[in-house]
Amino acid sequence: MSAAEVIKLVDQLYGQSGDKSSKSVADKKLQSFQSTSSAWPVSLELLTKANPPEVYYFAANTLRTKIQDSFAEIGNGWQEIRDSILGILLGSTVFSKSTNSQLSVAVAHLALQCEEWNHCLLHLKSFVNPSSSARTALVVMQILQYIPEDIDSKRLELGENRRNKLKLEFSQDAPQCIDLFASLLKIQCTEREEVLLRIFKCLTSWLRADLIHTSAINSGSFCDLSFHLLKENSTTSQSHEVLTDFVCAVVQACFKQATSDEFLAKVYDGVVQLREPYIMSVAHEDAEKSMNFVTIFASTAEVFLDSIQSLSNNGIGSKVILDMLLDCCGHYDFEIALHTFNFWFAFAESISRQSNSEEFISQFAPYYERLIVSLFRLCQLEPDRSDLLSMKDDFYEFRNLARDLIMESVQIVHPMKIVVMAKSVIETQNAWESIEAAIFVLNAVAKFIHREENEVTPPLFEKVLAIGHHQTHVCVGFAVLQFLGELGTWVSNHPNFLEGIIQFLATRLSCKELNDCASSALLNICCSNAEQLAPHFDSLCELLKYFDLQKQKSSEDLIQGLVCILNHKPNPELKVGFEKLVKFCIESAANSADQHAEQKSEQYLSPESEKAAGDASGNDSPLRPYIPVLDRISILLQYVRPKEETPHDSGGDATSEHPCKQVIGQILPLVLGILHQYKMSEKISEKGCRTLRYSLRCLGLHFEAYLADLVQNLVDLYTQNGFSCYLYLGGIVVDEFGACGQYNQGLSALFDHFSARALNEFTEEDGFRNHPDTVDDFYRLSIRITQKCPEVLIGSDKFAPVFDAAICALHLDHKEALISVVEFIDTLFSTASAKNNANNNISITNSNSTNSDNTSQLRSKMSEMLSTHGHKLLTQAIAAAVFSLPRYLLPDISLVFQTVSQFDRDSFCILLAQAFEALSQRNETAAKNVSPQQLRSIYDAIVHDSNYRPVGRTLKNLVKFYR
C-alpha cells in the first residue's frame, strides 16, 4: 500500500463524509496495513511530508505499534529507524501533542528493546547543549520520561535479565541526566513553565521506577522548588498537579529507599507547611488545588503512619498531620474527604493490630470521633432531594465507603458512643436530611450493639420507629428500614419489640420505592428471630399477596425469611407450610403461563433472540412467567432444612418419607416441561437446572424415585442444546448418588453421553477458549466422578481423551475453568495415592475387596497415564505458565507439580527435567537470554519443595525471565 493510498483511507476513516460501512472498510484496511512490513517506510514517509494531523497521528501510532508488537521485523535496521524518528521529532514540523507522545513512546520502546543501543540515556542527553533550543530539550525530556514508565510494561515483555541490565545502566547514567535537569531549571525562555513541568514529570517517572535515589533529588534543590511553587497562588492548575505528583513520588520513595533522617524531616516539614496554602485554596474555592493538597497530605500520612502513632507534637510524624487530614474532611466537597479514606482505614487497622491496650487505643478516639462528625455532615443529602439515591451515583458510593469507615472506627471508638452521638442529633434536629444522616450512621454500628443493652437502645428504637411512622420522606423511610433490619440480633433478646417491627415492615412492603428494603429488613428479622416467629408463620404468609412477577428480589427475600421460620417447625407442619409456599410460587404466574401456552405449545429461542426474550420485566416476553417461578422455587428449596432428620429407607417406608419429597415430585414435571419447551433458551436452562440442583440437595438419597427420569432428561437436553449447566447438574447427581454402587451403570452412561459432546467442542478451533463454561462444568463433573465412583471413570473409553484434553486446557486463561481442570488432575493422582496408601495399612476383607480392586485399578491406571502422558503434562504445564497464563493464575497451575510429585517422586523429577530441557530449546529462551544456570536454579527449587505454594512463587520467578 502506497503513502497516497494510506492518506486516502485515513481521510475516509476520519473525514466528515462517508457512511459507517465505508469507514469500517477503511479501518480494516488500515489495520491490515499496520501488520505488514511495508508499514515502516510508508509511515516514515508520511511523517516527513506535509500532511493533515490525522495522517501524522496514524503514522506515529503505526510506528509505535510496530516497535511494541513487531520489534523483530527491524533486525539490523534499528539505528536507521531510531535516527529517523528522532530526526522527525527534532525537525521543523510541529506535531500535535498526541502525535508527539506516540513518537516519543516509540523511541522509548526502541531504547528498552534494542540491546545494541547502549547508554541510551546519555545518547539522548547529548542532543541537549547550551546552544539547543527549548523545544529540543522538551522532546528529549519527554522520551526520558516514558523510558522508565514502560520498563515494566506487560506488552513489551522485556524479561528479567533485560530489565535488570537496563536498571543498572540507568542508575549509572541517571546522575548526569539529573545534572542536565538542574541546569535547565536556570534557563529563562518563553517555554520556561513547560520546561519545568517536563523536568518534574521526568523526575516523578524515575522516582516511581526506583531509578534514582532521593539524595539526587535533594542535591538538585528540586524539592525546595516544588514546595515553593506549590505555595504560590500564581502557580497554574496544570503545574500544581504535576508538582503534586512529584511530591507524592518523593514521599513514596522515602518509604521504599534508605533515606537520611535529615531529608525525611525536610520532606515532612515541607508537607506540613502546605497547610496554610490549602486553607487559602479553600477560601478561593479552587477545588483542583485543594484536591492536590489533600492527595499530598494523605500520601504523606500513609508513608509516615507508624511515626504518627507516637502522637508527638513536633518532628517527623507529628500529630499535626492528623489535624490537617481532619481539616480536609471538613471541606464541603465529599470528594476531598474521600482522598483521605485509605489512610483512615489503614490507620485504624494498624492501631488495633499494634496493641490491645485500651489506654493506647483510647488516645486516638478523639480523632476518629471528629472524623465521624465530619462524615455525618458529609453524608447528608440535599434538602431538596425527593427520591432515593441511585446506585450509579458517585455520592451513593461515597456514603457506602463512609459507612464502612465508621464500622472500622468501632475498633477505636466504642459503638455505643457513636450511637449516643447519633441519638443526640435525632433528638435535637428537625431537618429531615440531618435525621436521615444520623440514622445512616446508626446503620453502620447497629450490628455492634450488644444484645443485652437496655439503657440507650430501647428509647432510641422507639424514637426511630416513631420517625418511620410519621416522617413521609422516602429517604428517611429507607434509612429507618435499614436500621430495623440491622437490629435483628438485638431484637432477638427483646421480643417485646418484635410485633411492632413486623407491623411496620408489613406496611412498607406495599410501597414501590421501599419494598426491596423492607423485604431485606424482614429477612434479617425472620432469620434472627425464627423460633419466636414460628407460631405466626401462617399470618406472615399473607404478606406474599403484595408481590407479583415484577417484584422479584423482595418476594425472594420474603420467601427466604419464611423458610427460615418454617425450618423451626416439626416435619408434619413443615410439609404443610412448604406446600403452601410452593403453591404461591406456581400460582403467581399461572394465568400468564396459560396465556402463553395457548398461543404456542412449543417455542424455540435462538441465542440471538434470547436476550430480548429473557427480559422478565417485558410483558410480551415468552419467558416472563417462568423465570420468577423458577427463581422463587430455587430460593425455597435452597434454604429449607427440616430440623428433624429423615433417614433414607430404600424400602419406601411412609414413616421415613422426607417432608418435601411429595411436593418436589409434583414440581419436577413442571420444571422439566419448561426446560423442554424452551430448550434453546440458555437463560431458562440455567434457571431450571438451578431449581433441579436444589431439589437434589434438599432430598439427597430421597430423590431416588425420580433419578432415572431426571438423568434421561438431562442427557436428551444436553444432546440438543449443549448448555454447560446440564454438566454441572450432572455433577450434583454424581455427588449425591455416586457413592452407591447400584447407580454406577446409569452414571456411566451419563458420563459417556456428556463426554462425547464436550470433547467434540474441545476439538474445534479455539474450542477451549470458545467454551470455557463447558470446560469448567465438565471437569467439575469429572472431579466428582473421580471422588465418588472412580470405577466409572476407569471403565470408560473416554478416560484417556478426557485426560489428554485436560492437559491441553492448561493453557486456558479463564480462572474458573483452569481451576476445575487442575483440580481434576490433582484429584486423579491424589485419590490414587491416598487410597493406595490406605490399602497398605488395612487388611482386605470380603466387605472391602471390591473397593480395594477399584483403588488398585485406579493406581495402575494413573501409573500408566503418567508413563504415556507425563512428559506432555509437565511440558505443557511449564509452557502454559511461561507463555499463556497471566501471573495471577500461576498459583493455580502449580498444583499440577505438587500432585505428580506426591504420586511418583522419581518419575516427577525425570519428567520435570525433560520439560525444562524442552523449554531451553525454545526460541523465546534464546531471545530473552535465559541462561541454563537460571533454568537449572528454577528446576532445583521446584524439586526441592514441590508444595504448590512455593512452586507458585518459583513459577513467578521463571516467568519474569520471559515477560
Secondary structure, 3 states (H helix, E strand, C coil): CCHHHHHHHHHHHHCCCCCHHHHHHHHHHHHHHHCCCCHHHHHHHHHHCCCCHHHHHHHHHHHHHHHHHCHHHCHHHHHHHHHHHHHHHHCCCCCCHHHHHHHHHHHHHHHHHCCCCCCHHHHHHCCCCCCCCHHHHHHHHHHHHHHHHCCCCCCCCCCHHHHHHHHHHHHHHHHHHHHHHHHHCCCCCCCHHHHHHHHHHHHHHHHHCCCCCHHHHHHCCHHHHHHHHHHCCCCCHHHHHHHHHHHHHHHHHHHHCCCCHHHHHHHHHHHHCCHHHHHHHHHCCCHHHHHHHHHHHHHHHHHCHHHHCCCCCCCCCCCHHHHHHHHHHCCCCHHHHHCCHHHHHHHHHHHHHHCCCHHHHHCCHHHHHHHHHHHHHHCCCCCCCCCCCCCCCHHHHHHHHHHHHHHHHCCCCCHHHHHHHHHHHHHHCCCHHHHHHHHHHHHHHHHHCCCCCCCCHHHHHHHHHHHHHHCCCHHHHHHHHHHHHHCHHHHHCCHHHHHHHHHHHHHHCCCCCCHHHHHHHHHHHHHHCHHHHHHHHHHHHHHHHHCCCCCHHHHHHHHHHHHHHHCCCCHHHHHHHHHHHHHHHHHCCHHHHHHHHHHCCCCCCCHHHHHHHCCCCCCCCCCCCHHHHHHHHHHHHHHCCCCCCCCCCCCCCHHHCCCCHHHHHHHHHHHHHHHHHCCCCHHHHHHHHHHHHHHHHHHHHHHHHHHHHHHHHHHHHHHHHCCCHHHHHHHHHHHHHCCCHHHHHHHHHHHHHHHHHHHHHHCCCCHHHHCHHHHHHHHHHHHHHHHHCHHHHHCCCCHHHHHHHHHHHHHCCCHHHHHHHHHHHHHHHHHHHHHHHHHHCCCCCCCCHHHHHHHHHHHHHHHHHHHHHHHHHHHHHHHHHHHHCCHHHHHHHHHHHHHHHHHCHHHHHHHHHHHHHHHHCCHHHHHCCCCHHHHHHHHHHHHHCCCHHHHHHHHHHHHHCCC
